[in-house]
Amino acid sequence: MRSVLQRMQTWAERRLPALTRYRRPESLPIELHRRRIYIVPTSFGLGFSVLLLVMMVGALNYTNNAALLLTCLLGAASAASMLVAFRSLDGLRLAYVRAGHAVAGEPIELTLVLESHRRRHAIRVDLDQDSTAFAIDANGIAQVVLQLPTLQRGWLPLPRLRLWSSWPLGLFRAWSWLHPEQSILVWPRPETAGPAPHAAADDARHMRLYLGDELAALRDYRAGDSQRHIAWKASARHINLLVKDFEQPQSRPNWQLDWRQLPGLDHEARIARLARWLGEAQAQRRSYSLWLPGNQIASGSGPLHYAHCMSALAQLP
C-alpha cells in the first residue's frame, strides 16, 4: 500500500505541480501556512476508516447504542488527530540553512535552523532518501543536520525539502515542500598522487640553525658558553656540564602555489593538483600563497586560509 501511495504522489508531482507546490525556489525565511500544507490519510488511517465503517454498520444493524457511541468517539478522535497533524506544521519557519565543507563526491553537512512560537513534536524532514526526525522544545528553535550527496565541484543549488508529520495517532499525514533559494559551494576533489610543489628554498642552506628564544635541547659545555645557560640540575646527574641550547631550525619557507606552473595539465587536472598541494601544505602547517587566473591570494596559513583557497579553486569556471 505504501509503495502505491508513493507512486501516486510521484505522478501527482509530475502532472499536478501546482497541487504539490512544485514551484520556483523561495528566499529565506520560509514560513508554512494553511495554503501550502496538505493532508492525506495514511495506509493505517484508511484501514482504520474501514474498521469504523464496519463498526457503524454493525451498530446500526443491531441497534447497539454503546457500539454506536464508541464508533462516534473513535471518529471524533481521528478527526482531532487530523487537526493536530496540521497544527504540527502550521506556522513552522525555516530561518536559514548552514552548510559545511566537503570535496566533490563526499556528502556535505547541512544544518537547517527551524523556528516556532510553540512546542512541536514528531516532525520529519526528507532530503532525497535521507529522513530525520526532530522536535521543537520551549526555546522555539531546532537544528536539523542532514547529509547532501555531491558529485562535482562548484555551486550546488539546494534541492527541495519535504516536511511532514503523522503525529499523534498516525492516521493522517500532513506535509509541505520547502525549496530554499540557496546554493552551497563544493570543493574540488584533490588528485590521489603526484609530484610535490617545487620550492627552491627547500634546501640545506635554509635549514640552518639560528639563535631563538625558546629552549631547543641540552648539549655538552663548550669553552666560551655563558654560565647563565648552564643547566645545573641536569648537570648534577651527569659527568659533564650541560648547557641549554637555544638554537632552532629556521622555519620552512612558504610554498608559492601557482596556476601557471602547471602548463602540461588540463583545466580540471590543474585544479585537482592545486587542491592536493593545499591539503599537503595544511597538513604540514606551512605558509603558502596561491595564484589563480584573476585571483591572487597572499601567503597565509591555518584553517581559514585553507578554506579561502579551496573555495577560490571551487569557483573557477
Phi and psi in degrees as GROMACS dihedral restraints (atoms count N, CA, C in turn):
[ dihedral_restraints ]
;  ai    aj    ak    al  type     phi  dphi    fc
    3     4     5     6     1   -65.6    20    10
    4     5     6     7     1   -40.5    20    10
    6     7     8     9     1   -64.8    20    10
    7     8     9    10     1   -35.0    20    10
    9    10    11    12     1   -65.1    20    10
   10    11    12    13     1   -42.5    20    10
   12    13    14    15     1   -65.0    20    10
   13    14    15    16     1   -38.0    20    10
   15    16    17    18     1   -66.1    20    10
   16    17    18    19     1   -39.0    20    10
   18    19    20    21     1   -66.5    20    10
   19    20    21    22     1   -38.3    20    10
   21    22    23    24     1   -65.8    20    10
   22    23    24    25     1   -38.6    20    10
   24    25    26    27     1   -66.8    20    10
   25    26    27    28     1   -41.2    20    10
   27    28    29    30     1   -61.7    20    10
   28    29    30    31     1   -42.3    20    10
   30    31    32    33     1   -63.8    20    10
   31    32    33    34     1   -40.4    20    10
   33    34    35    36     1   -66.7    20    10
   34    35    36    37     1   -37.6    20    10
   36    37    38    39     1   -64.5    20    10
   37    38    39    40     1   -33.3    20    10
   39    40    41    42     1   -81.1    20    10
   40    41    42    43     1   -38.9    20    10
   42    43    44    45     1   -92.5    20    10
   43    44    45    46     1   -28.1    20    10
   45    46    47    48     1  -127.1    20    10
   46    47    48    49     1    71.0    20    10
   48    49    50    51     1   -63.7    20    10
   49    50    51    52     1   -30.8    20    10
   51    52    53    54     1   -67.9    20    10
   52    53    54    55     1   -35.1    20    10
   54    55    56    57     1   -70.0    20    10
   55    56    57    58     1   -38.3    20    10
   57    58    59    60     1   -96.6    20    10
   58    59    60    61     1    11.5    20    10
   60    61    62    63     1    60.7    20    10
   61    62    63    64     1    36.3    20    10
   63    64    65    66     1   -80.0    20    10
   64    65    66    67     1    86.8    20    10
   66    67    68    69     1  -130.0    20    10
   67    68    69    70     1   179.4    20    10
   69    70    71    72     1   -67.9    20    10
   70    71    72    73     1   158.1    20    10
   72    73    74    75     1   -59.3    20    10
   73    74    75    76     1   149.7    20    10
   75    76    77    78     1  -115.8    20    10
   76    77    78    79     1   148.8    20    10
   78    79    80    81     1   -77.2    20    10
   79    80    81    82     1   148.1    20    10
   81    82    83    84     1   -80.0    20    10
   82    83    84    85     1   150.1    20    10
   84    85    86    87     1   -80.7    20    10
   85    86    87    88     1   156.9    20    10
   87    88    89    90     1  -117.0    20    10
   88    89    90    91     1   126.0    20    10
   90    91    92    93     1  -116.7    20    10
   91    92    93    94     1   135.2    20    10
   93    94    95    96     1   -84.9    20    10
   94    95    96    97     1   141.8    20    10
   96    97    98    99     1  -142.2    20    10
   97    98    99   100     1  -178.4    20    10
   99   100   101   102     1   -66.0    20    10
  100   101   102   103     1   -22.1    20    10
  102   103   104   105     1   -81.2    20    10
  103   104   105   106     1    -8.5    20    10
  105   106   107   108     1  -126.6    20    10
  106   107   108   109     1    15.4    20    10
  108   109   110   111     1  -111.5    20    10
  109   110   111   112     1   130.3    20    10
  111   112   113   114     1  -118.9    20    10
  112   113   114   115     1   148.2    20    10
  114   115   116   117     1  -131.1    20    10
  115   116   117   118     1   130.5    20    10
  117   118   119   120     1  -136.5    20    10
  118   119   120   121     1   151.5    20    10
  120   121   122   123     1   -72.8    20    10
  121   122   123   124     1   143.7    20    10
  123   124   125   126     1   -79.3    20    10
  124   125   126   127     1   174.0    20    10
  126   127   128   129     1   -62.4    20    10
  127   128   129   130     1   -37.3    20    10
  129   130   131   132     1   -65.5    20    10
  130   131   132   133     1   -38.6    20    10
  132   133   134   135     1   -65.4    20    10
  133   134   135   136     1   -37.9    20    10
  135   136   137   138     1   -64.2    20    10
  136   137   138   139     1   -43.8    20    10
  138   139   140   141     1   -63.7    20    10
  139   140   141   142     1   -37.7    20    10
  141   142   143   144     1   -66.1    20    10
  142   143   144   145     1   -36.5    20    10
  144   145   146   147     1   -65.5    20    10
  145   146   147   148     1   -40.7    20    10
  147   148   149   150     1   -62.8    20    10
  148   149   150   151     1   -40.6    20    10
  150   151   152   153     1   -62.9    20    10
  151   152   153   154     1   -42.6    20    10
  153   154   155   156     1   -62.4    20    10
  154   155   156   157     1   -38.9    20    10
  156   157   158   159     1   -63.3    20    10
  157   158   159   160     1   -43.1    20    10
  159   160   161   162     1   -63.7    20    10
  160   161   162   163     1   -41.8    20    10
  162   163   164   165     1   -63.6    20    10
  163   164   165   166     1   -39.5    20    10
  165   166   167   168     1   -67.2    20    10
  166   167   168   169     1   -42.4    20    10
  168   169   170   171     1   -62.8    20    10
  169   170   171   172     1   -43.2    20    10
  171   172   173   174     1   -64.7    20    10
  172   173   174   175     1   -41.0    20    10
  174   175   176   177     1   -65.4    20    10
  175   176   177   178     1   -39.8    20    10
  177   178   179   180     1   -71.3    20    10
  178   179   180   181     1   -35.2    20    10
  180   181   182   183     1   -67.7    20    10
  181   182   183   184     1   -39.5    20    10
  183   184   185   186     1  -100.0    20    10
  184   185   186   187     1     7.5    20    10
  186   187   188   189     1    51.2    20    10
  187   188   189   190     1    49.7    20    10
  189   190   191   192     1  -101.9    20    10
  190   191   192   193     1   102.7    20    10
  192   193   194   195     1   -66.6    20    10
  193   194   195   196     1   -35.0    20    10
  195   196   197   198     1   -65.2    20    10
  196   197   198   199     1   -43.8    20    10
  198   199   200   201     1   -66.2    20    10
  199   200   201   202     1   -37.3    20    10
  201   202   203   204     1   -66.1    20    10
  202   203   204   205     1   -39.6    20    10
  204   205   206   207     1   -64.2    20    10
  205   206   207   208     1   -41.7    20    10
  207   208   209   210     1   -62.6    20    10
  208   209   210   211     1   -40.2    20    10
  210   211   212   213     1   -63.8    20    10
  211   212   213   214     1   -42.6    20    10
  213   214   215   216     1   -65.4    20    10
  214   215   216   217     1   -38.9    20    10
  216   217   218   219     1   -65.0    20    10
  217   218   219   220     1   -43.1    20    10
  219   220   221   222     1   -65.3    20    10
  220   221   222   223     1   -37.7    20    10
  222   223   224   225     1   -64.8    20    10
  223   224   225   226     1   -41.3    20    10
  225   226   227   228     1   -65.1    20    10
  226   227   228   229     1   -37.1    20    10
  228   229   230   231     1   -65.8    20    10
  229   230   231   232     1   -39.5    20    10
  231   232   233   234     1   -67.1    20    10
  232   233   234   235     1   -38.5    20    10
  234   235   236   237     1   -65.5    20    10
  235   236   237   238     1   -38.1    20    10
  237   238   239   240     1   -66.7    20    10
  238   239   240   241     1   -36.0    20    10
  240   241   242   243     1   -65.6    20    10
  241   242   243   244     1   -31.4    20    10
  243   244   245   246     1   -65.0    20    10
  244   245   246   247     1   -41.3    20    10
  246   247   248   249     1   -65.7    20    10
  247   248   249   250     1   -39.5    20    10
  249   250   251   252     1   -66.6    20    10
  250   251   252   253     1   -39.6    20    10
  252   253   254   255     1   -62.9    20    10
  253   254   255   256     1   -39.1    20    10
  255   256   257   258     1   -64.4    20    10
  256   257   258   259     1   -43.6    20    10
  258   259   260   261     1   -69.7    20    10
  259   260   261   262     1   -17.7    20    10
  261   262   263   264     1   -64.9    20    10
  262   263   264   265     1   -28.7    20    10
  264   265   266   267     1  -105.7    20    10
  265   266   267   268     1   -25.7    20    10
  267   268   269   270     1   -63.4    20    10
  268   269   270   271     1   125.1    20    10
  270   271   272   273     1    87.2    20    10
  271   272   273   274     1    -3.1    20    10
  273   274   275   276     1   -69.3    20    10
  274   275   276   277     1   140.6    20    10
  276   277   278   279     1  -130.8    20    10
  277   278   279   280     1   124.5    20    10
  279   280   281   282     1   -88.0    20    10
  280   281   282   283     1   107.7    20    10
  282   283   284   285     1   -77.3    20    10
  283   284   285   286     1   -54.7    20    10
  285   286   287   288     1  -161.9    20    10
  286   287   288   289     1   170.1    20    10
  288   289   290   291     1  -127.3    20    10
  289   290   291   292     1   127.4    20    10
  291   292   293   294     1  -107.3    20    10
  292   293   294   295     1   140.8    20    10
  294   295   296   297     1  -121.2    20    10
  295   296   297   298     1   142.6    20    10
  297   298   299   300     1   -86.1    20    10
  298   299   300   301     1  -155.5    20    10
  300   301   302   303     1  -121.6    20    10
  301   302   303   304     1   140.9    20    10
  303   304   305   306     1  -159.8    20    10
  304   305   306   307     1   151.3    20    10
  306   307   308   309     1   -87.4    20    10
  307   308   309   310     1   161.4    20    10
  309   310   311   312     1   -59.2    20    10
  310   311   312   313     1   136.1    20    10
  312   313   314   315     1    97.4    20    10
  313   314   315   316     1   -14.3    20    10
  315   316   317   318     1  -110.4    20    10
  316   317   318   319     1   148.0    20    10
  318   319   320   321     1   -67.9    20    10
  319   320   321   322     1   144.2    20    10
  321   322   323   324     1  -107.9    20    10
  322   323   324   325     1   142.0    20    10
  324   325   326   327     1   -87.0    20    10
  325   326   327   328     1   126.5    20    10
  327   328   329   330     1  -111.3    20    10
  328   329   330   331     1   138.2    20    10
  330   331   332   333     1  -119.0    20    10
  331   332   333   334     1   113.7    20    10
  333   334   335   336     1   -93.0    20    10
  334   335   336   337     1   128.4    20    10
  336   337   338   339     1  -106.9    20    10
  337   338   339   340     1   111.3    20    10
  339   340   341   342     1  -111.5    20    10
  340   341   342   343     1   142.5    20    10
  342   343   344   345     1  -125.7    20    10
  343   344   345   346     1   152.2    20    10
  345   346   347   348     1  -156.6    20    10
  346   347   348   349     1   152.8    20    10
  348   349   350   351     1   -90.5    20    10
  349   350   351   352     1     1.0    20    10
  351   352   353   354     1  -149.6    20    10
  352   353   354   355     1   170.6    20    10
  354   355   356   357     1   -69.2    20    10
  355   356   357   358     1   147.0    20    10
  357   358   359   360     1  -141.4    20    10
  358   359   360   361     1   149.4    20    10
  360   361   362   363     1  -130.8    20    10
  361   362   363   364     1   150.4    20    10
  363   364   365   366     1    51.0    20    10
  364   365   366   367     1    54.7    20    10
  366   367   368   369     1  -106.1    20    10
  367   368   369   370     1   142.9    20    10
  369   370   371   372     1  -122.0    20    10
  370   371   372   373     1   147.3    20    10
  372   373   374   375     1  -124.1    20    10
  373   374   375   376     1   131.6    20    10
  375   376   377   378     1  -110.8    20    10
  376   377   378   379     1   133.1    20    10
  378   379   380   381     1  -132.2    20    10
  379   380   381   382     1   106.1    20    10
  381   382   383   384     1    56.6    20    10
  382   383   384   385     1  -119.0    20    10
  384   385   386   387     1   -95.6    20    10
  385   386   387   388     1     0.4    20    10
  387   388   389   390     1   -91.9    20    10
  388   389   390   391     1   129.6    20    10
  390   391   392   393     1  -130.4    20    10
  391   392   393   394     1   130.2    20    10
  393   394   395   396     1  -131.7    20    10
  394   395   396   397     1   134.0    20    10
  396   397   398   399     1   -95.8    20    10
  397   398   399   400     1   148.4    20    10
  399   400   401   402     1  -154.0    20    10
  400   401   402   403     1   168.0    20    10
  402   403   404   405     1  -141.2    20    10
  403   404   405   406     1   157.8    20    10
  405   406   407   408     1  -114.7    20    10
  406   407   408   409     1   121.8    20    10
  408   409   410   411     1   -91.7    20    10
  409   410   411   412     1  -158.7    20    10
  411   412   413   414     1   -67.4    20    10
  412   413   414   415     1   -25.8    20    10
  414   415   416   417     1   -75.0    20    10
  415   416   417   418     1   -10.8    20    10
  417   418   419   420     1    80.2    20    10
  418   419   420   421     1    13.2    20    10
  420   421   422   423     1  -134.6    20    10
  421   422   423   424     1   136.9    20    10
  423   424   425   426     1  -132.2    20    10
  424   425   426   427     1   138.9    20    10
  426   427   428   429     1  -115.0    20    10
  427   428   429   430     1   117.4    20    10
  429   430   431   432     1  -110.3    20    10
  430   431   432   433     1   126.6    20    10
  432   433   434   435     1  -103.2    20    10
  433   434   435   436     1   126.3    20    10
  435   436   437   438     1  -125.7    20    10
  436   437   438   439     1   159.2    20    10
  438   439   440   441     1  -112.3    20    10
  439   440   441   442     1   119.4    20    10
  441   442   443   444     1  -105.9    20    10
  442   443   444   445     1   119.9    20    10
  444   445   446   447     1   -69.3    20    10
  445   446   447   448     1   148.1    20    10
  447   448   449   450     1  -126.2    20    10
  448   449   450   451     1   155.1    20    10
  450   451   452   453     1  -121.8    20    10
  451   452   453   454     1   -40.2    20    10
  453   454   455   456     1  -142.7    20    10
  454   455   456   457     1   164.1    20    10
  456   457   458   459     1   -72.1    20    10
  457   458   459   460     1   166.6    20    10
  459   460   461   462     1   106.4    20    10
  460   461   462   463     1  -168.3    20    10
  462   463   464   465     1   -78.9    20    10
  463   464   465   466     1   129.2    20    10
  465   466   467   468     1  -117.3    20    10
  466   467   468   469     1   113.5    20    10
  468   469   470   471     1   -66.3    20    10
  469   470   471   472     1   144.1    20    10
  471   472   473   474     1   -70.3    20    10
  472   473   474   475     1   136.0    20    10
  474   475   476   477     1   -77.9    20    10
  475   476   477   478     1   177.8    20    10
  477   478   479   480     1   -69.2    20    10
  478   479   480   481     1   146.0    20    10
  480   481   482   483     1  -115.1    20    10
  481   482   483   484     1   139.4    20    10
  483   484   485   486     1  -114.1    20    10
  484   485   486   487     1   122.1    20    10
  486   487   488   489     1  -101.1    20    10
  487   488   489   490     1   134.1    20    10
  489   490   491   492     1  -153.1    20    10
  490   491   492   493     1   161.1    20    10
  492   493   494   495     1  -155.2    20    10
  493   494   495   496     1   140.8    20    10
  495   496   497   498     1  -119.5    20    10
  496   497   498   499     1    17.1    20    10
  498   499   500   501     1   -73.2    20    10
  499   500   501   502     1   141.4    20    10
  501   502   503   504     1  -103.0    20    10
  502   503   504   505     1   -21.0    20    10
  504   505   506   507     1  -107.3    20    10
  505   506   507   508     1    -8.7    20    10
  507   508   509   510     1    76.5    20    10
  508   509   510   511     1    15.1    20    10
  510   511   512   513     1   -85.2    20    10
  511   512   513   514     1   -32.8    20    10
  513   514   515   516     1  -128.0    20    10
  514   515   516   517     1   150.9    20    10
  516   517   518   519     1  -120.8    20    10
  517   518   519   520     1   118.5    20    10
  519   520   521   522     1  -101.8    20    10
  520   521   522   523     1   134.4    20    10
  522   523   524   525     1  -146.3    20    10
  523   524   525   526     1   162.4    20    10
  525   526   527   528     1  -155.5    20    10
  526   527   528   529     1   158.9    20    10
  528   529   530   531     1  -105.0    20    10
  529   530   531   532     1   141.5    20    10
  531   532   533   534     1  -124.6    20    10
  532   533   534   535     1   129.4    20    10
  534   535   536   537     1  -132.3    20    10
  535   536   537   538     1    84.9    20    10
  537   538   539   540     1   -66.6    20    10
  538   539   540   541     1   141.2    20    10
  540   541   542   543     1   -86.8    20    10
  541   542   543   544     1    75.6    20    10
  543   544   545   546     1  -149.2    20    10
  544   545   546   547     1   144.5    20    10
  546   547   548   549     1  -122.5    20    10
  547   548   549   550     1   150.4    20    10
  549   550   551   552     1  -118.3    20    10
  550   551   552   553     1   151.3    20    10
  552   553   554   555     1   -96.8    20    10
  553   554   555   556     1   126.1    20    10
  555   556   557   558     1  -104.6    20    10
  556   557   558   559     1   127.2    20    10
  558   559   560   561     1   -74.1    20    10
  559   560   561   562     1   155.2    20    10
  561   562   563   564     1   -72.0    20    10
  562   563   564   565     1   152.1    20    10
  564   565   566   567     1   -81.7    20    10
  565   566   567   568     1   126.2    20    10
  567   568   569   570     1   -69.8    20    10
  568   569   570   571     1   153.2    20    10
  570   571   572   573     1   -67.9    20    10
  571   572   573   574     1   154.2    20    10
  573   574   575   576     1   -74.9    20    10
  574   575   576   577     1   -35.7    20    10
  576   577   578   579     1  -153.9    20    10
  577   578   579   580     1   159.6    20    10
  579   580   581   582     1   165.9    20    10
  580   581   582   583     1   179.8    20    10
  582   583   584   585     1   -70.4    20    10
  583   584   585   586     1   155.6    20    10
  585   586   587   588     1   -77.8    20    10
  586   587   588   589     1   157.1    20    10
  588   589   590   591     1   -66.2    20    10
  589   590   591   592     1   145.1    20    10
  591   592   593   594     1   -79.7    20    10
  592   593   594   595     1   123.6    20    10
  594   595   596   597     1  -132.4    20    10
  595   596   597   598     1   105.8    20    10
  597   598   599   600     1   -63.7    20    10
  598   599   600   601     1   -22.2    20    10
  600   601   602   603     1   -83.3    20    10
  601   602   603   604     1    -4.4    20    10
  603   604   605   606     1   -82.3    20    10
  604   605   606   607     1    65.6    20    10
  606   607   608   609     1  -132.6    20    10
  607   608   609   610     1   179.2    20    10
  609   610   611   612     1   -66.7    20    10
  610   611   612   613     1   -26.8    20    10
  612   613   614   615     1   -63.9    20    10
  613   614   615   616     1   -28.2    20    10
  615   616   617   618     1   -98.3    20    10
  616   617   618   619     1     6.4    20    10
  618   619   620   621     1  -111.2    20    10
  619   620   621   622     1    17.8    20    10
  621   622   623   624     1   -69.1    20    10
  622   623   624   625     1   164.4    20    10
  624   625   626   627     1   -82.8    20    10
  625   626   627   628     1   151.5    20    10
  627   628   629   630     1  -139.3    20    10
  628   629   630   631     1   159.4    20    10
  630   631   632   633     1   -79.1    20    10
  631   632   633   634     1   116.4    20    10
  633   634   635   636     1  -108.2    20    10
  634   635   636   637     1  -171.8    20    10
  636   637   638   639     1  -103.8    20    10
  637   638   639   640     1   -15.5    20    10
  639   640   641   642     1  -106.5    20    10
  640   641   642   643     1   149.7    20    10
  642   643   644   645     1   -66.0    20    10
  643   644   645   646     1   128.2    20    10
  645   646   647   648     1  -100.1    20    10
  646   647   648   649     1   -46.2    20    10
  648   649   650   651     1  -167.8    20    10
  649   650   651   652     1   178.3    20    10
  651   652   653   654     1  -111.5    20    10
  652   653   654   655     1   138.9    20    10
  654   655   656   657     1  -136.8    20    10
  655   656   657   658     1   169.5    20    10
  657   658   659   660     1   -68.5    20    10
  658   659   660   661     1   150.3    20    10
  660   661   662   663     1   -67.8    20    10
  661   662   663   664     1   135.6    20    10
  663   664   665   666     1  -121.1    20    10
  664   665   666   667     1   149.8    20    10
  666   667   668   669     1   -59.0    20    10
  667   668   669   670     1   132.0    20    10
  669   670   671   672     1   101.0    20    10
  670   671   672   673     1   -11.0    20    10
  672   673   674   675     1   -68.7    20    10
  673   674   675   676     1   142.2    20    10
  675   676   677   678     1   -69.3    20    10
  676   677   678   679     1   140.3    20    10
  678   679   680   681     1   -67.5    20    10
  679   680   681   682     1   -22.1    20    10
  681   682   683   684     1   -66.2    20    10
  682   683   684   685     1   -22.9    20    10
  684   685   686   687     1   -93.6    20    10
  685   686   687   688     1     0.5    20    10
  687   688   689   690     1   -72.9    20    10
  688   689   690   691     1   129.8    20    10
  690   691   692   693     1   -88.0    20    10
  691   692   693   694     1    93.2    20    10
  693   694   695   696     1   -68.3    20    10
  694   695   696   697     1   -40.3    20    10
  696   697   698   699     1   -65.8    20    10
  697   698   699   700     1   -42.4    20    10
  699   700   701   702     1   -71.0    20    10
  700   701   702   703     1   -33.8    20    10
  702   703   704   705     1   -68.3    20    10
  703   704   705   706     1   -27.3    20    10
  705   706   707   708     1   -65.0    20    10
  706   707   708   709     1   -22.6    20    10
  708   709   710   711     1   -95.4    20    10
  709   710   711   712     1     3.4    20    10
  711   712   713   714     1  -129.0    20    10
  712   713   714   715     1   166.4    20    10
  714   715   716   717     1   -74.8    20    10
  715   716   717   718     1   -43.6    20    10
  717   718   719   720     1   -96.8    20    10
  718   719   720   721     1   160.7    20    10
  720   721   722   723     1   -72.5    20    10
  721   722   723   724     1   143.3    20    10
  723   724   725   726     1  -113.9    20    10
  724   725   726   727     1   140.3    20    10
  726   727   728   729     1  -118.8    20    10
  727   728   729   730     1   140.6    20    10
  729   730   731   732     1   -72.1    20    10
  730   731   732   733     1   125.4    20    10
  732   733   734   735     1  -102.5    20    10
  733   734   735   736     1   121.5    20    10
  735   736   737   738     1  -103.8    20    10
  736   737   738   739     1    12.1    20    10
  738   739   740   741     1   -82.8    20    10
  739   740   741   742     1   134.0    20    10
  741   742   743   744     1  -132.7    20    10
  742   743   744   745     1   153.5    20    10
  744   745   746   747     1   -63.7    20    10
  745   746   747   748     1   143.5    20    10
  747   748   749   750     1   -65.6    20    10
  748   749   750   751     1   142.3    20    10
  750   751   752   753     1   -59.9    20    10
  751   752   753   754     1   146.8    20    10
  753   754   755   756     1   -67.3    20    10
  754   755   756   757     1   146.7    20    10
  756   757   758   759     1   -71.0    20    10
  757   758   759   760     1   163.9    20    10
  759   760   761   762     1   -70.2    20    10
  760   761   762   763     1   149.0    20    10
  762   763   764   765     1   -91.8    20    10
  763   764   765   766     1   128.9    20    10
  765   766   767   768     1  -104.9    20    10
  766   767   768   769     1    95.5    20    10
  768   769   770   771     1   -86.8    20    10
  769   770   771   772     1   120.6    20    10
  771   772   773   774     1  -130.3    20    10
  772   773   774   775     1   127.8    20    10
  774   775   776   777     1   -58.3    20    10
  775   776   777   778     1   -34.8    20    10
  777   778   779   780     1   -73.7    20    10
  778   779   780   781     1   -11.6    20    10
  780   781   782   783     1   -83.8    20    10
  781   782   783   784     1     2.1    20    10
  783   784   785   786     1  -122.5    20    10
  784   785   786   787     1    61.5    20    10
  786   787   788   789     1   -73.3    20    10
  787   788   789   790     1   -22.5    20    10
  789   790   791   792     1   -86.8    20    10
  790   791   792   793     1     1.0    20    10
  792   793   794   795     1  -109.1    20    10
  793   794   795   796     1   153.7    20    10
  795   796   797   798     1   -77.8    20    10
  796   797   798   799     1  -178.3    20    10
  798   799   800   801     1   -61.2    20    10
  799   800   801   802     1   -53.0    20    10
  801   802   803   804     1   -70.7    20    10
  802   803   804   805     1   -32.0    20    10
  804   805   806   807     1   -66.5    20    10
  805   806   807   808     1   -37.2    20    10
  807   808   809   810     1   -62.5    20    10
  808   809   810   811     1   -43.9    20    10
  810   811   812   813     1   -62.5    20    10
  811   812   813   814     1   -42.6    20    10
  813   814   815   816     1   -64.5    20    10
  814   815   816   817     1   -39.5    20    10
  816   817   818   819     1   -69.3    20    10
  817   818   819   820     1   -43.3    20    10
  819   820   821   822     1   -63.3    20    10
  820   821   822   823     1   -35.4    20    10
  822   823   824   825     1   -64.8    20    10
  823   824   825   826     1   -38.7    20    10
  825   826   827   828     1   -66.7    20    10
  826   827   828   829     1   -42.0    20    10
  828   829   830   831     1   -62.6    20    10
  829   830   831   832     1   -38.7    20    10
  831   832   833   834     1   -62.9    20    10
  832   833   834   835     1   -41.6    20    10
  834   835   836   837     1   -65.2    20    10
  835   836   837   838     1   -39.4    20    10
  837   838   839   840     1   -66.7    20    10
  838   839   840   841     1   -42.3    20    10
  840   841   842   843     1   -62.5    20    10
  841   842   843   844     1   -39.5    20    10
  843   844   845   846     1   -67.6    20    10
  844   845   846   847     1   -40.3    20    10
  846   847   848   849     1   -66.7    20    10
  847   848   849   850     1   -34.1    20    10
  849   850   851   852     1   -88.8    20    10
  850   851   852   853     1     1.8    20    10
  852   853   854   855     1    58.3    20    10
  853   854   855   856     1    40.3    20    10
  855   856   857   858     1   -88.1    20    10
  856   857   858   859     1   161.5    20    10
  858   859   860   861     1   -91.3    20    10
  859   860   861   862     1   142.4    20    10
  861   862   863   864     1  -153.4    20    10
  862   863   864   865     1   153.3    20    10
  864   865   866   867     1  -119.7    20    10
  865   866   867   868     1   164.8    20    10
  867   868   869   870     1  -140.3    20    10
  868   869   870   871     1   128.1    20    10
  870   871   872   873     1  -112.8    20    10
  871   872   873   874     1   123.6    20    10
  873   874   875   876     1  -128.2    20    10
  874   875   876   877     1   157.7    20    10
  876   877   878   879     1   -57.8    20    10
  877   878   879   880     1   116.7    20    10
  879   880   881   882     1    79.8    20    10
  880   881   882   883     1     6.0    20    10
  882   883   884   885     1  -152.5    20    10
  883   884   885   886     1   121.8    20    10
  885   886   887   888     1  -123.1    20    10
  886   887   888   889     1   117.9    20    10
  888   889   890   891     1  -104.2    20    10
  889   890   891   892     1   125.2    20    10
  891   892   893   894     1   -68.8    20    10
  892   893   894   895     1   167.1    20    10
  894   895   896   897     1   -65.4    20    10
  895   896   897   898     1   143.8    20    10
  897   898   899   900     1  -173.3    20    10
  898   899   900   901     1  -176.5    20    10
  900   901   902   903     1  -156.3    20    10
  901   902   903   904     1   170.8    20    10
  903   904   905   906     1   101.5    20    10
  904   905   906   907     1   168.8    20    10
  906   907   908   909     1   -62.1    20    10
  907   908   909   910     1   -39.2    20    10
  909   910   911   912     1   -67.0    20    10
  910   911   912   913     1   -39.4    20    10
  912   913   914   915     1   -66.2    20    10
  913   914   915   916     1   -39.9    20    10
  915   916   917   918     1   -63.0    20    10
  916   917   918   919     1   -44.3    20    10
  918   919   920   921     1   -63.8    20    10
  919   920   921   922     1   -37.8    20    10
  921   922   923   924     1   -62.9    20    10
  922   923   924   925     1   -44.6    20    10
  924   925   926   927     1   -67.6    20    10
  925   926   927   928     1   -43.6    20    10
  927   928   929   930     1   -66.2    20    10
  928   929   930   931     1   -36.4    20    10
  930   931   932   933     1   -66.1    20    10
  931   932   933   934     1   -37.5    20    10
  933   934   935   936     1   -64.3    20    10
  934   935   936   937     1   -38.9    20    10
  936   937   938   939     1   -64.5    20    10
  937   938   939   940     1   -41.6    20    10
  939   940   941   942     1   -65.5    20    10
  940   941   942   943     1   -27.7    20    10
  942   943   944   945     1   -91.8    20    10
  943   944   945   946     1     3.3    20    10
  945   946   947   948     1   -64.5    20    10
  946   947   948   949     1   142.3    20    10
